[in-house]
Amino acid sequence: LYRCQIDRKKLDFVQHMALVRVPLGPFWIKGHYISSKKKIPELPFARCHQVGLHLEYKIGPYWTLLSNIVQDLGNPTLKKKTLEVGGGLRYNDDCFSFSLEVQKVNYRLKDIRPGYKIYVSLFLKTIGGVQTRKEGHRDFG
């Protein structure tokens, strides 16, 4: 998936976003690239140039190990170039899905503060679910 935004008056690219998802046997590899000259509400900086890698490894018929890293590529004001790093475990069967993730966050954004975060989600597939992470927080895919 690739998205871009062009300034009509200047005929210049304002924003690029690319997302790739690749299944490799028991692995799912997801990557994203974002470059923006304007503020994106879901991202912590006015101008953004970052890349992210998300790995999922299926360790059984129902269990999956999760890991991710989001790296800044071009903000000179940042002392820490790693924006997020984390991992977790997901259980998913026909009736429900449960996941537990731990993230180390190195930026501020609205109600997100630097430090360790624990995210838990439980979805009963016939009823609905509950989660501690806000939708769309981590990645674009």
N, C-alpha and C positions, 0 to 999 in steps of 0.2 A: 504494500500500500504506500502510495506517495501522494502528499498534498503540498501545494504551494500557494502562496498569495502574492499577487503582483500589484504594486502601486500603479494605478492607471495613468496618473499625471507624469510620473518620472520614468515609467516603464522599467521599473527596477523590482527585483525580488525582495519582498519584505519578510517572508517566512518560508522555511522548508521543513517538512516533517516526513520521515520515512519509517516504516515499520515492516519487519520481516519475521515470519514464523516458519520454522523448518522442523518437521518431525524426522528424527533419525532413530529408528528402532524404539527403545524405551525412553529416549530423550526427546524433549521439545526444547528447541532453542528459539528464543524470541529476542530481537534486538530492535532498538529504536535510535534514531538520530534526529535532533531538533536544532535548527538554527533560526533565530528570529531577531529582527531589528526592532521589534515592538513588544510590548508587555503581553504575555499570555497569562490569563488568570490562574491556571493550574500550575504554573511554574514560579519558582521563587525569585527570579531576577527579571529586570526590565528588558535586558538583552541577553539572549541565551544561545549557547553553543554547547550542546551536551550529547553524550552517547550513553546508552544503557544496554545491559545484557541480562537476560533472565533465563535461567536454566531450570528445567523440570525433569526429574528422573523417576520413572515408574519402578518401584521396588517390589511390587506385587500386584495382584489383580485390583486392589482397592487403594493402595498407599502410594504416595508420590512425595519425593523430597524436592524442596524448592530452594532456589538461591537467586540473588540478584545483586547487581552493582550499577550505580548511575554515576558517571564521571563527567565533570565539567571540563570543557576543552578551551574556553576562551574568556573567562571573566577574570581580569587581572586583580580585582579587589578581593578575591577569595584566597584565604590562607590554606584551606583544605579543599583540594580538587575533587575528592570523593564526596558526592552529595548524599548518597545512600548506599548502604551495604547491608545485606541481611539474608536470612534463610528461614526455612520452616518445614512443616509437614502437613500433608493434606490426606484425608480419608474421603473416598467418594464411592458410594454404592447406589443401588436402585432407589433406596428410601431417603437417604440424607447425605449431606456433604459437611465435613468439619475440617477447619484448618486452623493452625496455630503458627504465627510468624513472628520473628523478632527482627527489628530493623534498627540500625544505627543511622540517625539522621544528623547531617551537619549543616543545616540551614534553618532559617525562620521563614514562615509563610502563614499569615493569618493566625490560626490556632495551633500550628505545628511549631515546636521548639526543638532546638538541638538536643540530642540525647538518644537513649534507647527507648524504643516503642515496642509494645507487644500487641499484636492484632489477633483477635479470635473471631471466627465466623462459624455459624451453624445454620444450615439451610435444610428444612424438612421439605422435600420436593413436592409434596402435595399441598402444603400449607404456606410456606414462605420461610423467611429466615431473619436472623439477627446478626449484626456484625459490628465491630468496633472501628473499622476503617471506613472513611468516607469514600463514596464511589468516585472513581476516576483519579484518585490521589496518586497512585504509583506509576502507571504507565498508560499508554494510549492504545493498548490492544487487548 
